[in-house]
Amino acid sequence: MSFFAKHASFSGGSYPVADAGAYKCTLIDVEQTDRPSFEDRDRLEPNFRWIFETVEVGDEEGRPFRFTQFTKTAYGYDAAKLTKLLDGMLGRRLTPQEFAGLDLDELKAASWSVTVDTVMSAKGREVNTIQSVKPWKAPVRKPLRKPVVDDTDGIEDPFAE
């Protein structure tokens, strides 16, 4: 095994870009990472990186689409991305006790409807951005029409010769 295969990882691989729309996804992971502050780019702040992958569709090579959302780590403020994301996923605002007891494994076990848009990044690459995440609900299918029942049993056709 080469030195790099043993001690390093390859990064920079790209995931395919999906068309704008809603996709059935699973939550793959939530990572804690540091990102530059908006106020001071030299100061790093803790963030969560939410990673979702499609389960029913992918690109031409069969790879799933992957969508990422960064949020701060504070929940409760109406304009906070974490608040908006979790409120959309859970359908309501959590109490402090519910937030403290939130089980990541339960979130990973669920299916999510992730709505994305396609935008051009600052580096000139086309990327997906998450617009909303809601619980997945299977599309409602209308029942098939009932077959027409022939109620002419025993009645002769008056026009038959």
DSSP file (Angstrom, degrees, kcal/mol; ACC not computed):
  #  RESIDUE AA STRUCTURE BP1 BP2  ACC     N-H-->O    O-->H-N    N-H-->O    O-->H-N    TCO  KAPPA ALPHA  PHI   PSI    X-CA   Y-CA   Z-CA
    1    1 A M              0   0    0      0, 0.0     5,-0.0     0, 0.0     2,-0.0   0.000 360.0 360.0 360.0 136.9    0.0    0.0    0.0
    2    2 A S     >  -     0   0    0      1,-0.1     4,-1.7     4,-0.0     5,-0.2  -0.273 360.0-112.8 -72.0 160.2    1.4    3.4   -0.9
    3    3 A F  H  > S+     0   0    0      1,-0.2     4,-2.2     2,-0.2     5,-0.2   0.915 117.6  46.4 -55.6 -46.4    2.2    6.0    1.7
    4    4 A F  H  > S+     0   0    0      1,-0.2     4,-2.1     2,-0.2    -1,-0.2   0.867 109.1  53.2 -70.9 -36.5   -0.7    8.3    0.5
    5    5 A A  H  4 S+     0   0    0      1,-0.2    -1,-0.2     2,-0.2    -2,-0.2   0.841 116.1  41.5 -64.9 -31.2   -3.2    5.5    0.4
    6    6 A K  H  < S+     0   0    0     -4,-1.7    -2,-0.2     1,-0.1    -1,-0.2   0.842 128.7  24.4 -83.8 -35.2   -2.4    4.7    4.0
    7    7 A H  H  < S+     0   0    0     -4,-2.2     2,-0.3    -5,-0.2    -3,-0.2   0.464 115.8  46.7-115.1  -4.2   -2.1    8.2    5.5
    8    8 A A     <  -     0   0    0     -4,-2.1     2,-0.3    -5,-0.2     0, 0.0  -0.867  61.4-137.8-136.7 167.4   -4.2   10.5    3.4
    9    9 A S        -     0   0    0     -2,-0.3     2,-0.5    -3,-0.0    -4,-0.0  -0.939  24.2-116.0-125.8 152.7   -7.5   10.9    1.7
   10   10 A F        +     0   0    0     -2,-0.3     2,-0.3    -5,-0.1     3,-0.1  -0.737  37.7 176.2 -86.9 128.5   -8.5   12.2   -1.7
   11   11 A S        +     0   0    0     -2,-0.5     3,-0.1     1,-0.1     0, 0.0  -0.812  49.8  63.4-124.6 170.0  -10.6   15.3   -1.6
   12   12 A G        +     0   0    0      1,-0.4    -1,-0.1    -2,-0.3     2,-0.1   0.382  63.2 142.7  95.7  -4.7  -12.0   17.5   -4.4
   13   13 A G        -     0   0    0     -3,-0.1     2,-0.4     1,-0.1    -1,-0.4  -0.438  43.2-137.6 -65.0 144.4  -14.1   14.7   -5.9
   14   14 A S        -     0   0    0     -3,-0.1    -1,-0.1    -2,-0.1     3,-0.0  -0.826   4.9-140.8-112.1 147.3  -17.3   16.2   -7.1
   15   15 A Y        -     0   0    0     -2,-0.4    50,-0.1     1,-0.1     0, 0.0  -0.723  38.2 -94.3 -95.6 151.9  -20.8   14.9   -6.8
   16   16 A P        -     0   0    0      0, 0.0    50,-0.5     0, 0.0     2,-0.5  -0.270  37.5-117.5 -64.6 153.4  -23.2   15.3   -9.8
   17   17 A V        -     0   0    0     48,-0.1     2,-0.2   110,-0.1   101,-0.1  -0.816  27.7-144.9 -95.3 129.6  -25.5   18.3   -9.8
   18   18 A A        -     0   0    0     -2,-0.5     3,-0.1    48,-0.1     2,-0.1  -0.566  22.2-101.9 -90.7 154.4  -29.2   17.5   -9.7
   19   19 A D        -     0   0    0     -2,-0.2    97,-0.2     1,-0.1    -1,-0.1  -0.393  54.1 -84.9 -65.5 153.0  -31.9   19.4  -11.5
   20   20 A A  S    S+     0   0    0     95,-0.1     2,-0.3    98,-0.1    97,-0.2  -0.346  87.2  81.2 -58.5 140.2  -33.9   21.8   -9.3
   21   21 A G  E    S-A  116   0A   0     95,-1.9    95,-2.9    -3,-0.1     2,-0.4  -0.944  80.2 -53.8 152.9-171.8  -36.7   20.0   -7.5
   22   22 A A  E     -A  115   0A   0     -2,-0.3     2,-0.3    93,-0.3    93,-0.2  -0.837  47.1-173.3-104.4 138.8  -37.6   17.7   -4.6
   23   23 A Y  E     -A  114   0A   0     91,-2.0    91,-2.7    -2,-0.4     2,-0.5  -0.971  29.5-117.3-132.7 143.9  -35.8   14.4   -3.9
   24   24 A K  E     +A  113   0A   0     -2,-0.3    31,-2.1    89,-0.2    32,-0.7  -0.716  51.7 166.9 -78.4 124.9  -36.3   11.5   -1.5
   25   25 A C  E     -AB 112  54A   0     87,-3.0    87,-3.0    -2,-0.5     2,-0.3  -0.862  34.2-136.9-135.9 165.7  -33.2   11.5    0.6
   26   26 A T  E     -AB 111  53A   0     27,-2.2    27,-2.1    -2,-0.3     2,-0.8  -0.929  31.7-113.4-118.0 152.0  -31.6   10.1    3.7
   27   27 A L  E     - B   0  52A   0     83,-0.5    25,-0.3    80,-0.5     3,-0.1  -0.774  32.5-176.5 -82.6 114.6  -29.5   12.0    6.2
   28   28 A I  E     -     0   0A   0     23,-2.8     2,-0.3    -2,-0.8    -1,-0.2   0.901  57.3 -26.7 -80.6 -44.3  -26.0   10.5    5.8
   29   29 A D  E     - B   0  51A   0     22,-1.2    22,-2.6     2,-0.0     2,-0.4  -0.991  39.5-140.0-165.2 159.5  -24.2   12.5    8.5
   30   30 A V  E     - B   0  50A   0     -2,-0.3     2,-0.3    20,-0.2    20,-0.2  -0.975  30.8-169.4-126.9 116.3  -24.0   15.7   10.6
   31   31 A E  E     - B   0  49A   0     18,-2.3    18,-2.7    -2,-0.4     2,-0.5  -0.816  20.0-132.8-107.9 145.0  -20.4   16.8   11.0
   32   32 A Q  E     + B   0  48A   0     -2,-0.3     2,-0.3    16,-0.2    16,-0.2  -0.861  40.7 159.5 -93.8 129.5  -19.1   19.5   13.3
   33   33 A T  E     - B   0  47A   0     14,-2.6    14,-3.2    -2,-0.5     2,-0.4  -0.927  38.4-116.6-143.3 163.6  -16.7   21.8   11.5
   34   34 A D  E     + B   0  46A   0     -2,-0.3    10,-0.1    12,-0.2    -2,-0.0  -0.900  32.0 178.8-106.5 136.3  -15.2   25.2   11.8
   35   35 A R  E     - B   0  45A   0     10,-2.6    10,-3.2    -2,-0.4    -2,-0.0  -0.942  37.7 -86.7-132.7 155.0  -16.0   27.9    9.1
   36   36 A P  E     - B   0  44A   0      0, 0.0     8,-0.2     0, 0.0     5,-0.2  -0.314  47.2-112.9 -61.6 142.5  -14.9   31.5    8.7
   37   37 A S        -     0   0    0      6,-2.9     6,-0.2     3,-0.9     7,-0.0  -0.420  13.0-131.9 -71.2 148.6  -17.2   34.0   10.5
   38   38 A F  S    S+     0   0    0      1,-0.2     3,-0.3    -2,-0.1    -1,-0.1   0.851 108.5  47.0 -69.1 -33.3  -19.2   36.4    8.3
   39   39 A E  S    S+     0   0    0      1,-0.3     2,-0.4     2,-0.0    -1,-0.2   0.866 129.3  18.2 -76.3 -37.0  -18.0   39.4   10.4
   40   40 A D    >   -     0   0    0      3,-0.2     3,-2.1     1,-0.1    -3,-0.9  -0.880  63.4-162.9-140.7 102.5  -14.3   38.4   10.5
   41   41 A R  T 3  S+     0   0    0     -2,-0.4    -1,-0.1     1,-0.3    -3,-0.1   0.654  91.3  61.0 -63.0 -16.2  -13.1   36.0    7.9
   42   42 A D  T 3  S+     0   0    0     -6,-0.1     2,-0.5     2,-0.1    -1,-0.3   0.593  92.4  77.6 -85.9 -11.0  -10.0   35.3   10.0
   43   43 A R  S <  S-     0   0    0     -3,-2.1    -6,-2.9    -6,-0.2     2,-0.3  -0.858  74.2-143.7-102.7 131.0  -12.0   34.0   12.9
   44   44 A L  E     -B   36   0A   0     -2,-0.5    -2,-0.1    -8,-0.2   -10,-0.0  -0.739  14.2-166.1 -95.5 142.6  -13.4   30.4   12.7
   45   45 A E  E     -B   35   0A   0    -10,-3.2   -10,-2.6    -2,-0.3     2,-0.2  -0.939  29.0-101.1-125.1 147.9  -16.8   29.6   14.2
   46   46 A P  E     +B   34   0A   0      0, 0.0    27,-0.5     0, 0.0     2,-0.3  -0.454  47.2 171.9 -68.7 139.1  -18.4   26.1   14.9
   47   47 A N  E     -B   33   0A   0    -14,-3.2   -14,-2.6    25,-0.2     2,-0.4  -0.927  30.1-125.2-138.6 161.2  -20.9   24.9   12.3
   48   48 A F  E     -BC  32  71A   0     23,-3.1    23,-2.3    -2,-0.3     2,-0.6  -0.917  15.3-152.4-105.7 140.5  -22.8   21.8   11.5
   49   49 A R  E     -BC  31  70A   0    -18,-2.7   -18,-2.3    -2,-0.4     2,-0.5  -0.954  11.0-159.7-112.1 110.4  -22.5   20.3    8.0
   50   50 A W  E     -BC  30  69A   0     19,-3.2    19,-2.2    -2,-0.6     2,-0.5  -0.794   6.6-163.2 -92.2 126.4  -25.7   18.3    7.2
   51   51 A I  E     +BC  29  68A   0    -22,-2.6   -23,-2.8    -2,-0.5   -22,-1.2  -0.952   9.5 179.3-119.6 119.1  -25.2   15.8    4.4
   52   52 A F  E     -BC  27  67A   0     15,-3.0    15,-2.8    -2,-0.5     2,-0.4  -0.892   6.6-165.2-114.9 145.9  -28.2   14.3    2.5
   53   53 A E  E     -BC  26  66A   0    -27,-2.1   -27,-2.2    -2,-0.3    13,-0.2  -0.988  24.6-113.2-130.5 143.8  -28.1   11.7   -0.3
   54   54 A T  E     -B   25   0A   0     11,-2.3   -29,-0.3    -2,-0.4   -31,-0.0  -0.382  21.9-169.7 -69.7 150.8  -30.8   10.7   -2.8
   55   55 A V  E    S+     0   0A   0    -31,-2.1   -30,-0.1     9,-0.1    -1,-0.1   0.588  79.8  35.7-115.9 -17.4  -32.1    7.2   -2.5
   56   56 A E  E    S+     0   0A   0    -32,-0.7     2,-0.3     1,-0.2   -31,-0.1   0.675 116.2  35.8-112.2 -21.9  -34.3    6.8   -5.6
   57   57 A V  E     +     0   0A   0    -33,-0.3     8,-0.7     8,-0.1     2,-0.3  -0.924  56.7 158.2-133.3 157.8  -32.5    8.7   -8.3
   58   58 A G  E     - C   0  64A   0     -2,-0.3    -3,-0.0     6,-0.2     5,-0.0  -0.848  42.3 -66.8-155.8-168.7  -28.9    9.4   -9.3
   59   59 A D    >   -     0   0    0      4,-2.4     3,-1.9    -2,-0.3    -1,-0.1  -0.091  63.1 -81.1 -82.1-173.3  -26.8   10.5  -12.3
   60   60 A E  T 3  S+     0   0    0      1,-0.3    -1,-0.1     2,-0.1    -2,-0.0   0.759 130.7  53.1 -62.5 -25.3  -26.1    8.5  -15.4
   61   61 A E  T 3  S-     0   0    0      2,-0.1    -1,-0.3     3,-0.0    -2,-0.0   0.364 119.7-107.2 -93.2   5.3  -23.4    6.5  -13.7
   62   62 A G  S <  S+     0   0    0     -3,-1.9    -2,-0.1     1,-0.3    -5,-0.0   0.504  71.7 142.9  84.5   3.5  -25.8    5.5  -10.8
   63   63 A R        -     0   0    0      1,-0.1    -4,-2.4    -5,-0.0    -1,-0.3  -0.571  52.2-117.1 -76.4 139.5  -24.1    7.7   -8.2
   64   64 A P  E     -C   58   0A   0      0, 0.0     2,-0.3     0, 0.0    -6,-0.2  -0.354  26.6-109.3 -70.4 156.3  -26.6    9.4   -5.8
   65   65 A F  E     -     0   0A   0     -8,-0.7   -11,-2.3   -50,-0.1     2,-0.4  -0.670  33.0-150.9 -79.7 143.5  -26.9   13.1   -5.7
   66   66 A R  E     -C   53   0A   0    -50,-0.5     2,-0.4    -2,-0.3   -13,-0.2  -0.975  10.3-168.5-122.2 131.2  -25.5   14.6   -2.5
   67   67 A F  E     -C   52   0A   0    -15,-2.8   -15,-3.0    -2,-0.4     2,-0.4  -0.963   3.6-163.5-121.6 135.6  -26.8   17.8   -0.9
   68   68 A T  E     -C   51   0A   0     -2,-0.4    62,-0.5    60,-0.3     2,-0.4  -0.946   6.6-173.7-123.4 139.3  -25.0   19.7    1.9
   69   69 A Q  E     -C   50   0A   0    -19,-2.2   -19,-3.2    -2,-0.4     2,-0.4  -0.997  11.0-153.4-130.5 127.0  -26.4   22.4    4.2
   70   70 A F  E     +C   49   0A   0     -2,-0.4     2,-0.3   -21,-0.2   -21,-0.2  -0.845  20.5 171.4 -97.9 136.6  -24.2   24.4    6.7
   71   71 A T  E     -C   48   0A   0    -23,-2.3   -23,-3.1    -2,-0.4     9,-0.0  -0.943  33.6-111.9-134.9 158.9  -25.8   25.8    9.8
   72   72 A K        -     0   0    0     -2,-0.3   -24,-0.2   -25,-0.2   -25,-0.2  -0.142  35.5-112.4 -72.5-175.0  -24.5   27.4   13.0
   73   73 A T  S    S+     0   0    0    -27,-0.5     2,-0.5   -26,-0.1   -26,-0.1   0.374  83.9  97.9-106.9   3.6  -24.9   25.4   16.2
   74   74 A A        -     0   0    0      2,-0.0     9,-0.4     3,-0.0     2,-0.4  -0.815  53.2-165.3 -99.4 132.1  -27.4   27.6   18.0
   75   75 A Y        +     0   0    0     -2,-0.5     3,-0.1     7,-0.1     6,-0.0  -0.888  58.4  46.7-114.2 143.6  -31.1   26.6   17.9
   76   76 A G  S    S+     0   0    0      1,-0.4     2,-0.3    -2,-0.4    -1,-0.1  -0.110  70.1 110.8 124.8 -35.4  -34.2   28.7   18.8
   77   77 A Y    >   -     0   0    0      1,-0.1     3,-1.7    -3,-0.0    -1,-0.4  -0.577  69.4-130.4 -73.1 130.8  -33.7   32.1   17.1
   78   78 A D  T 3  S+     0   0    0     -2,-0.3    -1,-0.1     1,-0.3     6,-0.1   0.809 104.4  45.3 -54.5 -36.5  -36.2   32.5   14.2
   79   79 A A  T 3  S+     0   0    0      4,-0.1    -1,-0.3     5,-0.0     2,-0.2   0.517  85.7 114.7 -88.5  -4.5  -33.7   33.5   11.6
   80   80 A A    <>  -     0   0    0     -3,-1.7     4,-2.4     1,-0.1     5,-0.2  -0.444  65.8-138.2 -69.9 135.9  -31.1   30.8   12.5
   81   81 A K  H  > S+     0   0    0      1,-0.2     4,-2.7     2,-0.2     5,-0.2   0.868 104.5  54.2 -61.0 -37.7  -30.5   28.3    9.7
   82   82 A L  H  > S+     0   0    0     -8,-0.3     4,-2.6     2,-0.2     5,-0.3   0.913 109.4  48.1 -64.0 -41.3  -30.4   25.4   12.3
   83   83 A T  H  > S+     0   0    0     -9,-0.4     4,-2.7    -6,-0.3     5,-0.3   0.943 113.6  46.6 -62.8 -48.2  -33.8   26.5   13.6
   84   84 A K  H  X S+     0   0    0     -4,-2.4     4,-1.9    -7,-0.2    -2,-0.2   0.910 114.5  47.9 -61.4 -42.9  -35.3   26.7   10.1
   85   85 A L  H  X S+     0   0    0     -4,-2.7     4,-2.3    -5,-0.2    -2,-0.2   0.962 116.5  40.5 -64.6 -52.9  -33.8   23.4    9.1
   86   86 A L  H  X S+     0   0    0     -4,-2.6     4,-2.8     1,-0.2     6,-0.3   0.884 113.4  53.9 -67.4 -37.9  -35.0   21.4   12.2
   87   87 A D  H  X S+     0   0    0     -4,-2.7     4,-1.7    -5,-0.3     5,-0.4   0.901 112.0  46.2 -61.7 -39.4  -38.4   23.1   12.3
   88   88 A G  H  < S+     0   0    0     -4,-1.9    -2,-0.2    -5,-0.3    -1,-0.2   0.895 115.0  46.6 -67.4 -40.5  -38.9   22.1    8.7
   89   89 A M  H  < S+     0   0    0     -4,-2.3    -2,-0.2    45,-0.2    -1,-0.2   0.888 123.7  32.2 -68.7 -39.3  -37.7   18.5    9.3
   90   90 A L  H  < S-     0   0    0     -4,-2.8    -2,-0.2     2,-0.2    -1,-0.2   0.550 101.4-126.9-100.3  -9.3  -39.8   18.0   12.5
   91   91 A G  S  < S+     0   0    0     -4,-1.7     2,-0.3    -5,-0.3    -3,-0.2   0.576  79.4  45.2  79.2   8.9  -42.8   20.2   11.6
   92   92 A R  S    S-     0   0    0     -5,-0.4     2,-0.3    -6,-0.3    -2,-0.2  -0.983  91.2 -82.2-168.7 168.2  -42.7   22.3   14.7
   93   93 A R        -     0   0    0     -2,-0.3     2,-0.2    -3,-0.1   -10,-0.0  -0.667  45.6-132.8 -81.9 135.6  -40.5   24.3   17.1
   94   94 A L        -     0   0    0     -2,-0.3    -7,-0.0   -11,-0.1    -1,-0.0  -0.579  11.4-124.0 -87.0 149.7  -38.7   22.2   19.7
   95   95 A T     >  -     0   0    0     -2,-0.2     4,-2.7     1,-0.1     5,-0.2  -0.452  35.5-102.9 -78.5 164.3  -38.6   23.0   23.4
   96   96 A P  H  > S+     0   0    0      0, 0.0     4,-2.2     0, 0.0     5,-0.1   0.881 125.0  50.2 -57.0 -36.9  -35.1   23.3   25.0
   97   97 A Q  H  > S+     0   0    0      2,-0.2     4,-1.6     1,-0.2     5,-0.1   0.910 110.8  47.9 -68.7 -41.7  -35.6   19.8   26.5
   98   98 A E  H  4 S+     0   0    0      2,-0.2     4,-0.3     1,-0.2    -1,-0.2   0.907 112.1  50.0 -64.7 -40.9  -36.6   18.3   23.2
   99   99 A F  H >< S+     0   0    0     -4,-2.7     3,-1.2     1,-0.2    -2,-0.2   0.924 109.7  50.5 -63.2 -43.7  -33.7   19.9   21.4
  100  100 A A  H 3< S+     0   0    0     -4,-2.2    -1,-0.2     1,-0.3    -2,-0.2   0.815 115.0  44.4 -63.6 -30.2  -31.3   18.6   24.1
  101  101 A G  T 3< S+     0   0    0     -4,-1.6    -1,-0.3    -5,-0.1    -2,-0.2   0.326  79.4 137.0 -96.9   7.4  -32.7   15.1   23.6
  102  102 A L    <   -     0   0    0     -3,-1.2     2,-0.7    -4,-0.3    -3,-0.1  -0.350  48.5-140.5 -60.5 128.8  -32.8   15.1   19.8
  103  103 A D     >  -     0   0    0      1,-0.2     4,-1.5    -2,-0.1     3,-0.4  -0.833  11.8-163.5 -99.9 112.0  -31.6   11.7   18.5
  104  104 A L  H  > S+     0   0    0     -2,-0.7     4,-2.3     1,-0.2     5,-0.2   0.855  90.7  59.1 -61.4 -36.5  -29.3   12.0   15.4
  105  105 A D  H  > S+     0   0    0      1,-0.2     4,-1.6     2,-0.2    -1,-0.2   0.865 103.5  51.8 -62.9 -35.4  -29.8    8.2   14.7
  106  106 A E  H  > S+     0   0    0     -3,-0.4     4,-0.8     2,-0.2    -1,-0.2   0.894 109.4  49.7 -66.6 -39.4  -33.6    8.8   14.5
  107  107 A L  H  < S+     0   0    0     -4,-1.5     3,-0.5     1,-0.2   -80,-0.5   0.888 111.0  49.9 -65.3 -38.0  -33.0   11.6   12.0
  108  108 A K  H  < S+     0   0    0     -4,-2.3   -81,-0.3     1,-0.2    -1,-0.2   0.810 106.7  55.6 -68.8 -30.0  -30.7    9.3    9.9
  109  109 A A  H  < S+     0   0    0     -4,-1.6    -1,-0.2    -5,-0.2    -2,-0.2   0.686  96.6  82.4 -77.2 -18.1  -33.3    6.5    9.9
  110  110 A A  S  < S-     0   0    0     -4,-0.8   -83,-0.5    -3,-0.5     2,-0.4  -0.370  78.5-121.4 -85.5 163.9  -36.0    8.7    8.4
  111  111 A S  E     -A   26   0A   0     25,-0.2    25,-2.3   -85,-0.1     2,-0.4  -0.869  29.9-158.7-103.2 141.6  -36.6    9.6    4.8
  112  112 A W  E     -AD  25 135A   0    -87,-3.0   -87,-3.0    -2,-0.4     2,-0.8  -0.931  20.5-135.6-126.3 143.4  -36.6   13.3    3.9
  113  113 A S  E     -AD  24 134A   0     21,-3.5    21,-2.1    -2,-0.4     2,-0.6  -0.875  29.9-168.8 -93.5 107.0  -38.0   15.4    1.0
  114  114 A V  E     -AD  23 133A   0    -91,-2.7   -91,-2.0    -2,-0.8     2,-0.5  -0.886   6.5-158.2-104.8 116.8  -35.1   17.7    0.2
  115  115 A T  E     -AD  22 132A   0     17,-2.5    16,-3.5    -2,-0.6    17,-1.4  -0.836  18.8-178.4 -95.8 125.3  -36.0   20.5   -2.2
  116  116 A V  E     -AD  21 130A   0    -95,-2.9   -95,-1.9    -2,-0.5     2,-0.3  -0.833  18.1-155.6-123.5 159.6  -32.9   21.9   -4.0
  117  117 A D  E     - D   0 129A   0     12,-2.3    12,-2.4    -2,-0.3     2,-0.5  -0.857  21.5-123.5-123.4 163.1  -32.2   24.7   -6.5
  118  118 A T  E     + D   0 128A   0     -2,-0.3     2,-0.3    10,-0.2    10,-0.2  -0.948  37.7 165.2-111.6 126.2  -29.2   24.9   -8.9
  119  119 A V  E     - D   0 127A   0      8,-2.8     8,-3.0    -2,-0.5     2,-0.5  -0.857  39.5-106.3-133.7 167.7  -27.0   28.0   -8.7
  120  120 A M  E     - D   0 126A   0     -2,-0.3     6,-0.2     6,-0.2    -2,-0.0  -0.864  37.2-136.7 -97.0 126.0  -23.6   29.2   -9.9
  121  121 A S    >   -     0   0    0      4,-3.7     3,-1.9    -2,-0.5    -1,-0.0  -0.225  27.4-102.2 -75.7 169.8  -21.0   29.3   -7.1
  122  122 A A  T 3  S+     0   0    0      1,-0.3    -1,-0.1     2,-0.1    -2,-0.0   0.756 124.5  57.6 -62.6 -24.4  -18.5   32.1   -6.7
  123  123 A K  T 3  S-     0   0    0      2,-0.1    -1,-0.3     1,-0.0     3,-0.1   0.387 123.3-105.6 -87.8   3.9  -15.9   29.8   -8.3
  124  124 A G  S <  S+     0   0    0     -3,-1.9     2,-0.3     1,-0.3    -2,-0.1   0.651  78.1 130.9  83.8  15.2  -18.1   29.5  -11.4
  125  125 A R        -     0   0    0      0, 0.0    -4,-3.7     0, 0.0     2,-0.4  -0.796  61.4-118.5-101.1 144.4  -19.3   25.9  -10.7
  126  126 A E  E     +D  120   0A   0     -2,-0.3     2,-0.3    -6,-0.2    -6,-0.2  -0.694  45.2 169.5 -79.0 129.4  -22.9   24.8  -10.9
  127  127 A V  E     -D  119   0A   0     -8,-3.0    -8,-2.8    -2,-0.4     2,-0.4  -0.923  33.0-114.0-138.2 161.3  -23.9   23.6   -7.4
  128  128 A N  E     -D  118   0A   0     -2,-0.3     2,-0.4   -10,-0.2   -60,-0.3  -0.774  24.0-163.2 -95.1 142.9  -27.1   22.6   -5.6
  129  129 A T  E     -D  117   0A   0    -12,-2.4   -12,-2.3    -2,-0.4     2,-0.4  -0.987  22.8-119.8-123.5 138.9  -28.4   24.5   -2.6
  130  130 A I  E     +D  116   0A   0    -62,-0.5   -14,-0.3    -2,-0.4     3,-0.1  -0.630  28.1 177.5 -79.1 127.5  -31.0   23.2   -0.2
  131  131 A Q  E     -     0   0A   0    -16,-3.5     2,-0.3    -2,-0.4   -15,-0.2   0.803  66.2 -13.5 -94.9 -40.0  -34.2   25.2   -0.1
  132  132 A S  E     -D  115   0A   0    -17,-1.4   -17,-2.5     2,-0.0     2,-0.4  -0.988  49.5-149.9-160.1 157.6  -36.1   23.1    2.4
  133  133 A V  E     +D  114   0A   0     -2,-0.3   -19,-0.2   -19,-0.2   -21,-0.0  -0.989  26.6 162.9-134.3 124.3  -36.1   19.7    4.2
  134  134 A K  E     -D  113   0A   0    -21,-2.1   -21,-3.5    -2,-0.4   -45,-0.2  -0.894  47.8 -78.4-133.8 162.4  -39.4   18.1    5.2
  135  135 A P  E     -D  112   0A   0      0, 0.0     2,-0.3     0, 0.0   -23,-0.3  -0.379  55.4-108.7 -60.0 141.1  -40.5   14.5    6.1
  136  136 A W        -     0   0    0    -25,-2.3     2,-0.5  -111,-0.1   -25,-0.2  -0.561  35.8-173.2 -73.7 130.4  -40.9   12.3    3.1
  137  137 A K        -     0   0    0     -2,-0.3     3,-0.1    -3,-0.1   -25,-0.0  -0.995  27.6-119.2-123.6 126.0  -44.5   11.5    2.3
  138  138 A A        -     0   0    0     -2,-0.5     3,-0.1     1,-0.1     0, 0.0  -0.341  43.2 -93.7 -60.3 140.8  -45.1    9.0   -0.5
  139  139 A P        -     0   0    0      0, 0.0     2,-0.5     0, 0.0    -1,-0.1  -0.276  40.9-112.2 -57.3 140.3  -47.1   10.5   -3.3
  140  140 A V        -     0   0    0     -3,-0.1     2,-0.5     1,-0.0    -3,-0.0  -0.625  32.5-153.7 -76.2 125.1  -50.8   10.0   -3.0
  141  141 A R        -     0   0    0     -2,-0.5     3,-0.1    -3,-0.1    -1,-0.0  -0.873  12.2-127.5-104.4 131.5  -52.0    7.7   -5.7
  142  142 A K        -     0   0    0     -2,-0.5     3,-0.1     1,-0.1     2,-0.0  -0.518  32.6-108.6 -72.5 140.6  -55.6    7.8   -6.9
  143  143 A P        -     0   0    0      0, 0.0    -1,-0.1     0, 0.0     3,-0.1  -0.343  39.9 -96.5 -66.9 152.4  -57.3    4.5   -6.9
  144  144 A L        -     0   0    0      1,-0.1     2,-0.1    -3,-0.1    -3,-0.0  -0.345  48.0 -94.8 -64.5 149.3  -58.0    2.9  -10.3
  145  145 A R        -     0   0    0      1,-0.1    -1,-0.1    -3,-0.1     3,-0.1  -0.383  43.6-106.7 -63.7 143.1  -61.5    3.5  -11.6
  146  146 A K        -     0   0    0      1,-0.1    -1,-0.1    -3,-0.1     3,-0.1  -0.486  40.6-106.1 -69.3 140.5  -63.9    0.7  -10.9
  147  147 A P        -     0   0    0      0, 0.0     2,-0.4     0, 0.0    -1,-0.1  -0.363  36.0-103.8 -67.0 148.0  -64.7   -1.4  -13.9
  148  148 A V        -     0   0    0     -3,-0.1     2,-0.4     1,-0.0    -3,-0.0  -0.581  35.6-137.2 -72.7 128.5  -68.1   -0.8  -15.5
  149  149 A V        -     0   0    0     -2,-0.4     2,-0.9    -3,-0.1    -1,-0.0  -0.748   9.1-130.4 -91.9 132.1  -70.4   -3.7  -14.5
  150  150 A D        +     0   0    0     -2,-0.4     3,-0.3     1,-0.1    -1,-0.0  -0.728  26.2 179.5 -84.2 106.5  -72.5   -5.2  -17.3
  151  151 A D        +     0   0    0     -2,-0.9    -1,-0.1     1,-0.2    -2,-0.0   0.000  54.4  98.3 -96.3  28.3  -76.0   -5.3  -15.8
  152  152 A T    >   +     0   0    0      2,-0.1     3,-2.1     3,-0.0    -1,-0.2   0.177  44.6 144.5-101.9  18.1  -77.7   -6.8  -18.9
  153  153 A D  T 3  S+     0   0    0     -3,-0.3     3,-0.1     1,-0.3    -2,-0.0  -0.363  75.5   8.0 -59.3 125.9  -77.7  -10.4  -17.8
  154  154 A G  T 3  S+     0   0    0      1,-0.2     2,-0.5    -2,-0.1    -1,-0.3   0.367 100.8 114.6  87.0  -6.1  -80.8  -12.1  -19.0
  155  155 A I    <   -     0   0    0     -3,-2.1    -1,-0.2     0, 0.0     2,-0.2  -0.866  60.0-137.7-102.1 129.0  -82.0   -9.2  -21.2
  156  156 A E        -     0   0    0     -2,-0.5    -3,-0.0    -3,-0.1     3,-0.0  -0.584  21.3-111.5 -84.9 146.0  -82.1   -9.8  -24.9
  157  157 A D    >   -     0   0    0     -2,-0.2     3,-1.2     1,-0.2    -1,-0.1  -0.654  21.1-153.3 -75.4 119.2  -80.8   -7.1  -27.4
  158  158 A P  T 3  S+     0   0    0      0, 0.0    -1,-0.2     0, 0.0    -2,-0.0   0.690  93.3  52.2 -69.3 -16.5  -83.9   -5.9  -29.2
  159  159 A F  T 3  S+     0   0    0      2,-0.0     2,-0.2    -3,-0.0    -2,-0.1   0.498  83.7 107.0 -96.6  -4.5  -81.8   -4.9  -32.2
  160  160 A A    <         0   0    0     -3,-1.2    -4,-0.0     1,-0.1     0, 0.0  -0.508 360.0 360.0 -74.4 142.3  -80.1   -8.3  -32.6
  161  161 A E              0   0    0     -2,-0.2    -1,-0.1     0, 0.0    -2,-0.0   0.415 360.0 360.0 -99.2 360.0  -81.2  -10.3  -35.6
